Amino acid sequence: MSVSRTLTDSLQAAIQIQDVTHRYGELFALDGLSLDIESRQIFGLLGPNGSGKSTLFRLISTLVPIQRGSIRVFGIDVDAERDGVREAIGVVFQSPSLDRKLTVRENLEYQAALYGLSRPVRNERIAELVERMGVADRMHDRCEKLSGGLKRRVELAKGLIHRPRLLLLDEPSTGLDPSARLELWQALVSLKNDWGTTVVLTTHWIEEADKCDRLAILDRGRLVAMDTPDLLRRETTETVLSILSSDPIRTSEIMRCQFGWDAKVFDQTVRVVTQDSITSLAPLMDALGASALSITIGRPSLEDVFIRKTGKPFESR
């Protein structure tokens, strides 16, 4: 990576999204969305189904045309200069994109050929990427024999074969066990730190979103909040109470009438976000009695941020 490119990336937003609206018939998938994503960071798009994050992913990756508004990737207009954008981005889709009957090396060879890389460059890139992704010892294995975590690493290598400045990942942790998710995240952090790659991913995992450098929370095609995960949680000094109850309606009434708290019921859980300083749970436990199956108290999570901004629970699936 050249010094001039590093300096340029640091001064220029990786993605600029301005007043983007996209509809499927009468349904708004994106509704006047505007946000900038800085370079050389891991940026997360968090939202439940129907939030618009997958549609935005397709627009940025040039898979579908923009209906209204504009998107620029490193200053390149996505609608007017699609080929230029495609040279600057690598894409890893949620659905597997590997040819299962080909080996790891063959999959990477074909991807490199699509980008017109010469044989020497192709060999150098493949050797470097399989080593970085920890699949060098599986080079000659058919992809159908790999675990889900290994397949995802090969897909990352495939998306990086042309050294893109921006890596786009759609729900990268789908189908992975906790160990594979951790290994995937370590690989993304390494790419950012070592190569200066900007990583933008969509996710419905609160735990994954919490690891991002910055995060945009979407709901119904609109930007709900954007900042670092830590600052999003620390917007207020609120305390969060969660009560798993056998009678959530009665529990919410007690909390409202006896303690003055605005309690919200989500299935069997009653949640309260309050500015009150809670020094003891004894009065609450006495009032609720046996209906309180468990009580937890803590600082707001990203799920609490979503609930506070939208007034509804975060339904990941």
N, C-alpha and C positions, 0 to 999 in steps of 0.2 A: 504494500500500500504506500503510495507516494505521500510526501509531506504536504504537497499542495492540495491533494484530495482530502487529507485529514483536516486541514485548516478550513477548506471549503465546507465540508460536512458539518464542522462545529459551528459555523456561522449561519448555515442555511437550514431551515426546517425540512425534515424529511418528507412530511406530508402536510399539505395545506388544504383543508376542506372548507368550502365556503357556500353556505346556503343550499346544501344539497337536499333535494326532495326526490323520492322515488316511490312510485305507487304500483301495486298489483291490482288492476281494476280500480275499485273504490277504496281499497285498503292502503293506507300510508305505511310503508315500511320505514321510510326516513322522512322526517318532516322539518325541513329548513335547518338541517344540521350544519353547524360550523365548529371546527376545532383545528388546532395546529399540533402536530406531533414533532417534537425535537429530535435531532439526530443523536446517534450513539447512545441509545438507551433501550431498555425493554419496556414497551408500552402495551398495556392491556386494554382491551375492549370488553367490559363485563356487562352482562345483561341476561335476563331469562329468554326463553323462546319468544319470538315476536318482538324483541327489542330493537332489531334492525342491524345487529352487529354482523351477521352473515351477509346481508345485502351490501353493507358497506365494504366488507371484505371483497366481494365480487366486483364492486365498482373500482376499488383501488387496483385490483389485479387485472383489470381490463376485460373481465369475462362478460360483463354486460355494459351497454352504453348508459351514460348519465342522462337522465331525463331533464333535470333542472339543477343549476348550480355548477360549481367547478371543483375539480380535484387536481392538485399539482403534486408530483413526486420529484423531489429535489429540483423544483422549478419547472419540471416538464409537465405540460398539460396532458392529462390522461386521455381526454377525448381527441385532441388534435394530433398527438404524437404517441400513439400506442406502442409503436416499435421501440421508441426511445425509452418508454416506461418499462417495457418488458426486458430490456437489457439491464435496467437498474434494479430489478426486483427478482427475488427467488420466492417460489410459492410452494408451501406444503399444505395439501388439502386434508380435510378431515377424513375423507374416504381414502383407502389405500390406493396409491398410484403406481406401485411397483408391478412389473410383470413377474408373477409368482414362479413361472417356469424358467426364468432366466436367473443366472447367478448374480451375486452382488456386483461383481465387476462388469458384467454384461449390461446390467441396468444403468450403471454409471457411464459406460462407454457410449451407449445410445443417447443418453442425455447430453453428453459432451459433444457428440456429433451434431445434434440438433442446433447447438450454438456455434458450430463451425470451428471448434477448437482443433488445432493441429495435433498430430500424433504425439510429438514430444510434450506439448503443453498438457494434453489430455492425460498422458501417463503421470506427469508430475502432479497434476491436480488430484487425480484419483488416489495416488499413493499418500498424499498429504491428508486428504479428507478421511480416508478409511482409518488412518492412524489417529486422527483427531477424534473421530466418532467411535473409536474402540471396536471396529469391525474388521481390522486388517486380517485377523485369523479366519474370517468367514468369507473372504473374497471369492472363493470358488464354490461356495454353497448356493444352492438354489434358494431364492427368497421364500419359497413356500415352507422351508424347513426352519426359518427363523422365528424367534418369539416376537410378540408384539412390540416389545421395547427395542429389539434389534432392528426390526423392520422400520420403526420410526426413525432410528438413527441413520439408516440407509436413505430414507426419504429426505432427511436433513442434508445429507451429503449430496444427494441428487439436486436438491434446490440450491445448493451452494457451488455447484461445479463451475459456474461462470463468474464466480466472485461478485455476487450482487451487493450493492450498498445497503439494500433493504430486504429483509427476510420476512415474509408474511406467512403466518401459521393459523389455520382455522381449527379451533378446538384441538390442539396438539396432544392433549392428555387423554383423549377419548380411547377407551379400551385398554389403557395401561394400568398395571398394578402400581401400588405406592412406590415400590423400589424403582420401577421403570420411569415413573413420573419424576422422581428425584434425579435420576441419571440424565433425563432429558433436560431438566432445568439447569443442571450443572453444565451441560453442553452449550446451552443458550448463553449463560453468563460468560463462559469462556469465549464464545464468538464475539460478544460485545467487548470484552476486555482486551482480547488479543488482536482482533481484526477491526474493531470499531464498527462492527455491523449493527445497524439499527434493526431491532426486532419488534414487530407488531403482531400481537396474537389476539384472537377472540377466545373467550373462555366463559364457562358457566360455573367454574370451580372457585368458590370464595377463597380457599387456601392458596390456589395458584395466583389469583389476582393480587393477593396480599404480598406476593414476592416481586411484583413489577416495580420498576422505578417510578413510573407514573401510570395513572389509571383513569379511563373515562367510563363512567357508568351510564348506560343507555336504557331507556324504557320507552316503548312505543315510538321508536324512531327519533326520540329527542334526547339531548344531552342533559342528564340529571345532575351530574357533578363530575369534576375533574381536578385531580391533584395527586400528590403522592399518597399511597395508602395510609401512611401514618398521619398525615395532616387531615385526610378525610375523616379518620376516626376521632381526631383530636379537635375537630371544629368546635366542639362544646365540651364542657366539664360534666356532662351528664353521666348518670349511673343507669345501668340497664338491669332490670329484674326479669327473670324468666321463671315462671312457675308451671310445671307440668301438673295438671289437675285432673281428677276424676270427674269434676263438675266445673268446667271452665266458665260457664255463664255465671254461676253463683260466685265463683272466685273473683271474676271481674267486677261484680256488683259490690262485694265486700271491699275490694281495693278502692273503688270509686267512692263509696259512701263513708267508710271508716277512715280512709287515709287520704282521700282527695286526689287520687292518682287516675290519670286517663289510661285505663287498661284496654289493650287490644287483644282479641282472641283469634288465634290461628290454630285451628284444629283443637288439640288438647292442651295447647300451650297458651298461657296468658303472659303478655309482655308489657312492661312498663318502662318508659324512659323518663327519668325525673332528674331535676336539679337538686332534690332533697339530699341531705347528707344522712346516709343510713348507717348508724353505728351499731344497731342490733336488729337481728331478724326475729327475735323472740316475740314481740307484739304481733307481727304478721303471722307467724306460725301458730300462735294461740288463736288468732281470729279465723284462720283458714281451717284449722283442725286437720282431720284425716284426709280431707279432699286434696291437700297439697302433697303430691307424690314426691316432688323434688323442687328445690328452690336454688337458683344460681344467681350470683350477683357479679357484675364486672363492668369494664369499660365498653363503650360501643364497638361493635364489629362492623365490617363492611356491609354485612347483611342489615345491621341496624341503621347504617347510613342510608341504604336503599329504602328501608321501611319509612324512615323519617322523611325522605325526599318525596316518596310516592304514596305513602299511606297504605301500602299493601305488602304482603310477604314476598320474598324473593323465591320464586318457584323456578328452580334450575331445569326441571324437566316436566 
